[in-house]
Each structure stands twice: as C-alpha cells, then as structure tokens.
Amino acid sequence: MAVWQEFKYEFRLIRREEISQLVTGYCVYEKKKNREIKNPKQIKLKNGRPAIKGTCASCGKPIFRIGKLTK
C-alpha cells in the first residue's frame, strides 16, 4: 500500500473509535446534560426517525437520544 492509503485507513479507524466514545445525552435521573452513553445502540422510532439507546455511564440508568449514532 502507498503511504497515503495506510494513513487514510488508520485515520478512519481512529475516527470510528472517537465517535463511539463521544456519544452523550441528557440524563433524566441526574438532570444533567452531556452524560456519556455506555453501550449505545442505533434504533428506529415508529415514525422512522433514528435514535440512540443506552445506559448512563455515571448512574447506570437508561438514556435515550434522538439522532443518528454516527454523524
């Protein structure tokens, strides 16, 4: 592989890891914004909109956020 192709491949891997770690949402139980979502899963609502479902990293309660997992 050329040097550029190797760099491009490594950059994509790093970017995917960063995106998966930066998923945040509003915790209703703690009433705080920007709480990290553990084990985020992409789901689809009844009206077809994408959403993210997971658990709060600090309290362990369920968190829900409307939007796509990868932006």
N, CA, C and O atoms as a Tinker XYZ file with bonds, in Angstrom:
   284  protein
     1  N      0.820000   -1.182000    0.000000    73     2
     2  CA     0.000000    0.000000    0.000000    64     1     3
     3  C      0.865000    1.247000    0.000000    63     2     4     5
     4  O      1.981000    1.262000    0.521000    81     3
     5  N      0.330000    2.261000   -0.583000    73     3     6
     6  CA     1.028000    3.542000   -0.565000    64     5     7
     7  C      0.917000    4.144000    0.827000    63     6     8     9
     8  O      0.053000    3.758000    1.614000    81     7
     9  N      1.792000    5.084000    1.120000    73     7    10
    10  CA     1.803000    5.710000    2.440000    64     9    11
    11  C      0.478000    6.413000    2.707000    63    10    12    13
    12  O     -0.049000    6.332000    3.817000    81    11
    13  N     -0.064000    7.098000    1.709000    73    11    14
    14  CA    -1.315000    7.817000    1.878000    64    13    15
    15  C     -2.468000    6.858000    2.195000    63    14    16    17
    16  O     -3.306000    7.159000    3.046000    81    15
    17  N     -2.513000    5.725000    1.527000    73    15    18
    18  CA    -3.586000    4.770000    1.768000    64    17    19
    19  C     -3.502000    4.212000    3.196000    63    18    20    21
    20  O     -4.533000    4.024000    3.843000    81    19
    21  N     -2.300000    3.950000    3.688000    73    19    22
    22  CA    -2.142000    3.463000    5.057000    64    21    23
    23  C     -2.615000    4.521000    6.051000    63    22    24    25
    24  O     -3.319000    4.203000    7.010000    81    23
    25  N     -2.231000    5.779000    5.825000    73    23    26
    26  CA    -2.633000    6.861000    6.717000    64    25    27
    27  C     -4.150000    7.029000    6.691000    63    26    28    29
    28  O     -4.779000    7.215000    7.733000    81    27
    29  N     -4.727000    6.962000    5.504000    73    27    30
    30  CA    -6.164000    7.122000    5.360000    64    29    31
    31  C     -6.895000    6.001000    6.113000    63    30    32    33
    32  O     -7.900000    6.268000    6.772000    81    31
    33  N     -6.423000    4.780000    6.032000    73    31    34
    34  CA    -7.030000    3.648000    6.712000    64    33    35
    35  C     -6.933000    3.816000    8.227000    63    34    36    37
    36  O     -7.912000    3.580000    8.934000    81    35
    37  N     -5.767000    4.221000    8.735000    73    35    38
    38  CA    -5.586000    4.411000   10.172000    64    37    39
    39  C     -6.468000    5.544000   10.678000    63    38    40    41
    40  O     -7.020000    5.454000   11.775000    81    39
    41  N     -6.607000    6.613000    9.891000    73    39    42
    42  CA    -7.426000    7.751000   10.289000    64    41    43
    43  C     -8.879000    7.331000   10.444000    63    42    44    45
    44  O     -9.548000    7.755000   11.386000    81    43
    45  N     -9.378000    6.500000    9.530000    73    43    46
    46  CA   -10.756000    6.027000    9.625000    64    45    47
    47  C    -10.971000    5.204000   10.894000    63    46    48    49
    48  O    -12.008000    5.340000   11.543000    81    47
    49  N    -10.024000    4.366000   11.253000    73    47    50
    50  CA   -10.142000    3.559000   12.467000    64    49    51
    51  C    -10.170000    4.444000   13.708000    63    50    52    53
    52  O    -10.979000    4.225000   14.610000    81    51
    53  N     -9.305000    5.428000   13.757000    73    51    54
    54  CA    -9.254000    6.332000   14.899000    64    53    55
    55  C    -10.556000    7.121000   14.991000    63    54    56    57
    56  O    -11.113000    7.285000   16.077000    81    55
    57  N    -11.028000    7.601000   13.871000    73    55    58
    58  CA   -12.252000    8.410000   13.863000    64    57    59
    59  C    -13.458000    7.595000   14.338000    63    58    60    61
    60  O    -14.297000    8.125000   15.067000    81    59
    61  N    -13.565000    6.334000   13.948000    73    59    62
    62  CA   -14.675000    5.492000   14.404000    64    61    63
    63  C    -14.635000    5.307000   15.912000    63    62    64    65
    64  O    -15.675000    5.337000   16.569000    81    63
    65  N    -13.449000    5.119000   16.464000    73    63    66
    66  CA   -13.315000    4.956000   17.913000    64    65    67
    67  C    -13.720000    6.235000   18.633000    63    66    68    69
    68  O    -14.403000    6.177000   19.655000    81    67
    69  N    -13.306000    7.396000   18.113000    73    67    70
    70  CA   -13.649000    8.661000   18.739000    64    69    71
    71  C    -15.152000    8.889000   18.721000    63    70    72    73
    72  O    -15.719000    9.350000   19.712000    81    71
    73  N    -15.802000    8.576000   17.616000    73    71    74
    74  CA   -17.240000    8.776000   17.505000    64    73    75
    75  C    -17.977000    7.894000   18.499000    63    74    76    77
    76  O    -18.918000    8.349000   19.149000    81    75
    77  N    -17.561000    6.640000   18.624000    73    75    78
    78  CA   -18.257000    5.745000   19.541000    64    77    79
    79  C    -18.073000    6.173000   20.993000    63    78    80    81
    80  O    -18.931000    5.883000   21.826000    81    79
    81  N    -16.989000    6.849000   21.314000    73    79    82
    82  CA   -16.748000    7.276000   22.684000    64    81    83
    83  C    -17.424000    8.608000   23.006000    63    82    84    85
    84  O    -17.629000    8.921000   24.179000    81    83
    85  N    -17.772000    9.390000   21.995000    73    83    86
    86  CA   -18.297000   10.723000   22.231000    64    85    87
    87  C    -19.818000   10.803000   22.220000    63    86    88    89
    88  O    -20.362000   11.901000   22.109000    81    87
    89  N    -20.514000    9.695000   22.331000    73    87    90
    90  CA   -21.966000    9.728000   22.331000    64    89    91
    91  C    -22.436000   10.183000   23.707000    63    90    92    93
    92  O    -22.177000    9.522000   24.713000    81    91
    93  N    -23.134000   11.323000   23.740000    73    91    94
    94  CA   -23.611000   11.871000   25.002000    64    93    95
    95  C    -25.104000   12.146000   24.910000    63    94    96    97
    96  O    -25.673000   12.209000   23.820000    81    95
    97  N    -25.724000   12.307000   26.060000    73    95    98
    98  CA   -27.143000   12.599000   26.117000    64    97    99
    99  C    -27.509000   13.231000   27.446000    63    98   100   101
   100  O    -26.645000   13.474000   28.289000    81    99
   101  N    -28.801000   13.496000   27.629000    73    99   102
   102  CA   -29.321000   14.109000   28.846000    64   101   103
   103  C    -29.824000   13.017000   29.783000    63   102   104   105
   104  O    -30.666000   12.206000   29.398000    81   103
   105  N    -29.315000   12.994000   31.000000    73   103   106
   106  CA   -29.749000   12.013000   31.997000    64   105   107
   107  C    -30.923000   12.601000   32.777000    63   106   108   109
   108  O    -30.763000   13.601000   33.477000    81   107
   109  N    -32.092000   11.992000   32.660000    73   107   110
   110  CA   -33.299000   12.477000   33.321000    64   109   111
   111  C    -33.207000   12.281000   34.825000    63   110   112   113
   112  O    -33.730000   13.098000   35.583000    81   111
   113  N    -32.562000   11.229000   35.268000    73   111   114
   114  CA   -32.476000   10.926000   36.692000    64   113   115
   115  C    -31.547000   11.887000   37.431000    63   114   116   117
   116  O    -31.841000   12.303000   38.551000    81   115
   117  N    -30.422000   12.240000   36.797000    73   115   118
   118  CA   -29.479000   13.174000   37.419000    64   117   119
   119  C    -29.758000   14.620000   37.031000    63   118   120   121
   120  O    -29.243000   15.542000   37.664000    81   119
   121  N    -30.563000   14.827000   36.002000    73   119   122
   122  CA   -30.889000   16.152000   35.457000    64   121   123
   123  C    -29.630000   16.908000   35.048000    63   122   124   125
   124  O    -29.444000   18.075000   35.391000    81   123
   125  N    -28.760000   16.201000   34.296000    73   123   126
   126  CA   -27.520000   16.798000   33.818000    64   125   127
   127  C    -27.336000   16.499000   32.344000    63   126   128   129
   128  O    -27.681000   15.419000   31.864000    81   127
   129  N    -26.783000   17.476000   31.631000    73   127   130
   130  CA   -26.517000   17.326000   30.203000    64   129   131
   131  C    -25.162000   16.674000   29.984000    63   130   132   133
   132  O    -24.335000   16.590000   30.892000    81   131
   133  N    -24.957000   16.215000   28.758000    73   131   134
   134  CA   -23.674000   15.678000   28.291000    64   133   135
   135  C    -23.153000   14.523000   29.131000    63   134   136   137
   136  O    -21.970000   14.488000   29.471000    81   135
   137  N    -24.009000   13.593000   29.464000    73   135   138
   138  CA   -23.584000   12.366000   30.127000    64   137   139
   139  C    -23.242000   11.334000   29.061000    63   138   140   141
   140  O    -23.978000   11.169000   28.088000    81   139
   141  N    -22.138000   10.648000   29.247000    73   139   142
   142  CA   -21.704000    9.643000   28.272000    64   141   143
   143  C    -22.669000    8.459000   28.274000    63   142   144   145
   144  O    -23.138000    8.029000   29.328000    81   143
   145  N    -22.960000    7.937000   27.073000    73   143   146
   146  CA   -23.854000    6.804000   26.928000    64   145   147
   147  C    -23.023000    5.545000   26.742000    63   146   148   149
   148  O    -22.261000    5.432000   25.782000    81   147
   149  N    -23.173000    4.587000   27.673000    73   147   150
   150  CA   -22.481000    3.303000   27.558000    64   149   151
   151  C    -23.306000    2.378000   26.675000    63   150   152   153
   152  O    -24.536000    2.420000   26.700000    81   151
   153  N    -22.639000    1.558000   25.907000    73   151   154
   154  CA   -23.280000    0.590000   25.012000    64   153   155
   155  C    -24.357000    1.222000   24.140000    63   154   156   157
   156  O    -25.504000    0.777000   24.164000    81   155
   157  N    -24.002000    2.267000   23.358000    73   155   158
   158  CA   -25.025000    2.897000   22.516000    64   157   159
   159  C    -25.476000    1.967000   21.392000    63   158   160   161
   160  O    -24.661000    1.299000   20.756000    81   159
   161  N    -26.782000    1.934000   21.161000    73   159   162
   162  CA   -27.351000    1.121000   20.100000    64   161   163
   163  C    -28.249000    1.981000   19.230000    63   162   164   165
   164  O    -29.044000    2.771000   19.740000    81   163
   165  N    -28.126000    1.832000   17.926000    73   163   166
   166  CA   -28.949000    2.573000   16.983000    64   165   167
   167  C    -30.305000    1.888000   16.877000    63   166   168   169
   168  O    -30.375000    0.694000   16.586000    81   167
   169  N    -31.393000    2.642000   17.114000    73   167   170
   170  CA   -32.747000    2.110000   16.965000    64   169   171
   171  C    -33.538000    3.026000   16.049000    63   170   172   173
   172  O    -33.073000    4.110000   15.699000    81   171
   173  N    -34.719000    2.602000   15.663000    73   171   174
   174  CA   -35.581000    3.408000   14.817000    64   173   175
   175  C    -36.936000    3.560000   15.503000    63   174   176   177
   176  O    -37.516000    2.578000   15.966000    81   175
   177  N    -37.437000    4.793000   15.567000    73   175   178
   178  CA   -38.721000    5.060000   16.184000    64   177   179
   179  C    -39.854000    4.644000   15.252000    63   178   180   181
   180  O    -39.621000    4.319000   14.087000    81   179
   181  N    -41.076000    4.655000   15.769000    73   179   182
   182  CA   -42.228000    4.261000   14.964000    64   181   183
   183  C    -42.415000    5.149000   13.744000    63   182   184   185
   184  O    -42.865000    4.681000   12.699000    81   183
   185  N    -42.072000    6.434000   13.869000    73   183   186
   186  CA   -42.238000    7.351000   12.748000    64   185   187
   187  C    -41.050000    7.325000   11.781000    63   186   188   189
   188  O    -41.029000    8.084000   10.811000    81   187
   189  N    -40.062000    6.459000   12.035000    73   187   190
   190  CA   -38.940000    6.288000   11.124000    64   189   191
   191  C    -37.706000    7.092000   11.468000    63   190   192   193
   192  O    -36.692000    6.965000   10.781000    81   191
   193  N    -37.748000    7.916000   12.503000    73   191   194
   194  CA   -36.584000    8.711000   12.881000    64   193   195
   195  C    -35.557000    7.843000   13.596000    63   194   196   197
   196  O    -35.928000    6.933000   14.337000    81   195
   197  N    -34.265000    8.112000   13.382000    73   195   198
   198  CA   -33.232000    7.353000   14.091000    64   197   199
   199  C    -33.075000    7.848000   15.529000    63   198   200   201
   200  O    -33.308000    9.021000   15.821000    81   199
   201  N    -32.678000    6.942000   16.420000    73   199   202
   202  CA   -32.468000    7.285000   17.822000    64   201   203
   203  C    -31.359000    6.408000   18.398000    63   202   204   205
   204  O    -30.981000    5.394000   17.811000    81   203
   205  N    -30.851000    6.816000   19.551000    73   203   206
   206  CA   -29.791000    6.092000   20.242000    64   205   207
   207  C    -30.318000    5.694000   21.618000    63   206   208   209
   208  O    -30.947000    6.498000   22.306000    81   207
   209  N    -30.060000    4.467000   22.007000    73   207   210
   210  CA   -30.496000    3.966000   23.304000    64   209   211
   211  C    -29.300000    3.332000   24.000000    63   210   212   213
   212  O    -28.519000    2.621000   23.368000    81   211
   213  N    -29.152000    3.583000   25.291000    73   211   214
   214  CA   -28.053000    3.008000   26.057000    64   213   215
   215  C    -28.241000    3.262000   27.538000    63   214   216   217
   216  O    -29.355000    3.510000   28.000000    81   215
   217  N    -27.144000    3.199000   28.282000    73   215   218
   218  CA   -27.193000    3.447000   29.722000    64   217   219
   219  C    -26.246000    4.579000   30.089000    63   218   220   221
   220  O    -25.242000    4.805000   29.415000    81   219
   221  N    -26.574000    5.287000   31.164000    73   219   222
   222  CA   -25.749000    6.395000   31.643000    64   221   223
   223  C    -24.467000    5.828000   32.262000    63   222   224   225
   224  O    -24.507000    4.850000   33.007000    81   223
   225  N    -23.344000    6.450000   31.946000    73   223   226
   226  CA   -22.061000    5.963000   32.450000    64   225   227
   227  C    -21.902000    6.227000   33.948000    63   226   228   229
   228  O    -21.191000    5.482000   34.623000    81   227
   229  N    -22.540000    7.261000   34.483000    73   227   230
   230  CA   -22.342000    7.583000   35.890000    64   229   231
   231  C    -23.356000    6.923000   36.823000    63   230   232   233
   232  O    -22.989000    6.483000   37.913000    81   231
   233  N    -24.652000    6.846000   36.407000    73   231   234
   234  CA   -25.648000    6.284000   37.326000    64   233   235
   235  C    -26.181000    4.925000   36.882000    63   234   236   237
   236  O    -26.761000    4.209000   37.699000    81   235
   237  N    -26.004000    4.546000   35.621000    73   235   238
   238  CA   -26.431000    3.234000   35.148000    64   237   239
   239  C    -27.883000    3.158000   34.719000    63   238   240   241
   240  O    -28.358000    2.076000   34.374000    81   239
   241  N    -28.601000    4.265000   34.728000    73   239   242
   242  CA   -29.997000    4.292000   34.311000    64   241   243
   243  C    -30.074000    4.427000   32.786000    63   242   244   245
   244  O    -29.107000    4.862000   32.160000    81   243
   245  N    -31.208000    4.060000   32.180000    73   243   246
   246  CA   -31.331000    4.153000   30.724000    64   245   247
   247  C    -31.301000    5.601000   30.222000    63   246   248   249
   248  O    -31.828000    6.509000   30.864000    81   247
   249  N    -30.674000    5.792000   29.064000    73   247   250
   250  CA   -30.621000    7.099000   28.388000    64   249   251
   251  C    -31.122000    6.902000   26.973000    63   250   252   253
   252  O    -30.883000    5.869000   26.348000    81   251
   253  N    -31.825000    7.915000   26.478000    73   251   254
   254  CA   -32.400000    7.874000   25.142000    64   253   255
   255  C    -32.089000    9.209000   24.474000    63   254   256   257
   256  O    -32.212000   10.262000   25.099000    81   255
   257  N    -31.685000    9.168000   23.204000    73   255   258
   258  CA   -31.391000   10.386000   22.470000    64   257   259
   259  C    -31.858000   10.234000   21.030000    63   258   260   261
   260  O    -31.608000    9.209000   20.395000    81   259
   261  N    -32.531000   11.246000   20.521000    73   259   262
   262  CA   -32.971000   11.224000   19.127000    64   261   263
   263  C    -31.803000   11.692000   18.266000    63   262   264   265
   264  O    -31.185000   12.717000   18.556000    81   263
   265  N    -31.502000   10.944000   17.211000    73   263   266
   266  CA   -30.416000   11.261000   16.291000    64   265   267
   267  C    -29.660000   10.016000   15.898000    63   266   268   269
   268  O    -29.839000    8.949000   16.484000    81   267
   269  N    -28.798000   10.167000   14.881000    73   267   270
   270  CA   -28.016000    9.044000   14.405000    64   269   271
   271  C    -26.815000    8.794000   15.308000    63   270   272   273
   272  O    -26.338000    9.696000   15.996000    81   271
   273  N    -26.338000    7.560000   15.292000    73   271   274
   274  CA   -25.177000    7.192000   16.091000    64   273   275
   275  C    -23.897000    7.758000   15.489000    63   274   276   277
   276  O    -23.058000    8.291000   16.215000    81   275
   277  N    -23.739000    7.651000   14.187000    73   275   278
   278  CA   -22.550000    8.208000   13.519000    64   277   279
   279  C    -22.954000    9.451000   12.765000    63   278   280   281
   280  O    -23.907000    9.438000   11.985000    81   279
   281  N    -22.226000   10.521000   13.001000    73   279   282
   282  CA   -22.532000   11.779000   12.330000    64   281   283
   283  C    -21.494000   12.089000   11.304000    63   282   284
   284  O    -21.579000   13.116000   10.630000    81   283
